[in-house]
Amino acid sequence: MKRYSARILIGLVTLTLGIAVGSFWIKRRSVSLTTIPAVVLLPDERESAIEVVFRDMIQSHDAHATYFLSYGPYDDPSDSLMARFKGSPFTIKKLSQSTSNGPQLIDRTTGDIGVHLQLDITHQ
């Protein structure tokens, strides 16, 4: 009986020590989100980053003649951002310059069918 009690005691001590070491190791290895500094972009840097994302979205799509850009479902990009797309081989306009015909977006001035590219941005 003493032998079983000693083995149970050793097993419980080993289990407790294993749990303590494991939880200590996990806490040391985990990264807290508060330790990662937030990236703060200046307005021009922010606009440059948004331009890069929109250009990547355009390149990822099949070639279309016209693209309509927006922040979220309805907000138009700024005029300064739209000026960055001048000289593009595609027609790139604000979403407000389109009209909807069922599932299609149509350029109000030319009548061309276009593609809506939407970028969801969290403002701070």
N, C-alpha and C positions, 0 to 999 in steps of 0.2 A: 504494500500500500504506500510505503514511504517513497518507493521508486516512482510510482505514478504521480504522486504529489509533486515531487521534484521536477519531473518532466513537464507537468502542467505549468508549474511556476516558471521554468526556463522558457517554455513556449510563450507564456503571457508576457514575460519581460522582453523576449525577442520581438514579438508582435508590437508591443508598445514602442520599443526603440525604433523599429522599422517605420512605424507610422510617423513618429517624431522626425526622423531623418528625412523621410519622403516629403512631409509637408514643408520642412525647412528648405529642401532642395527646390521644390516647386515655387515657393515664395521668392527665392533668390533668382530663379530663371525667368519669372514672369516680368513683363514690361508694363508699367502703369502708363495710361494715356496722359496723365498729367506730367510725365517726364518728357514727353515729346513736345517741343515748342511749336506753337502755331506759326504758320507762314503768313507774314503780312506783306502784301504786295503794294507797291505804289500804284497810283491810278494808271500810269503808262505801262507798267509791267503787267498789271492785271489785264489791260486791254490786249497786250501782246500775247498773253497766255490764252485769252479767249479766241483771238485770231488763229492761233496755232490749232486749237481744238476744232474750230469750224473748218479750217483748211483740211484737217485730217478727216473730218466727217465727209467733206466733199470728195476727197480722193477715195474714200471707202465705198462710195456709191457708184452705181453704174453711171456712165456719162449722161448727163442731162443738160439741156441748154440753159435752164433757169433754176436757181435755188432761192428759196425764201427763208431768211434767218429770223429766229426769235429766241428770247429768254423765256423759258417756261412756255405755256401754251399761247400767250398773247402779247407779251412785251417785246417791243422792237429794240434792236441794238442801237447804240448811239450813232450819230452822224460821223463822228471821228473814226469809229470802228468800221463803218461801211466804206469810208474813204480808203481804208487799207486794201480793199478788194478791187479798187480800180485797176484796170489793166489785166484783169483775170480773163482767161479764155472763155469763161462762163458768165452768164448774167446773174449777178448776185444782188438781191434786193431784200428790203425789210418785209416782214410778213404782212404788214398793213397795206402793202402795194399789190396784194393779191386779192382775188375773190374766190369764193368756194362754189364749186359746181358738183354737188354730191361729194364723193371722196377726192375729187381733183381740185388742185389749186391752179388758178389761171391768172396770168399776169394781166393787170388791169389795162395796161397801155398796148401791149402787143398781142394779147390773146394766147400766148404760149402757155403750155401746161408745164408746171414746175413742181419741185420737190420741197417740202417743208423740213428744215433742219432745226431742231429744237435743242437748246442747251439749258439745262436746269442749273441755276446758280444760287448759292446761298449768300445773301448779302450780309455783310457785317459792318 
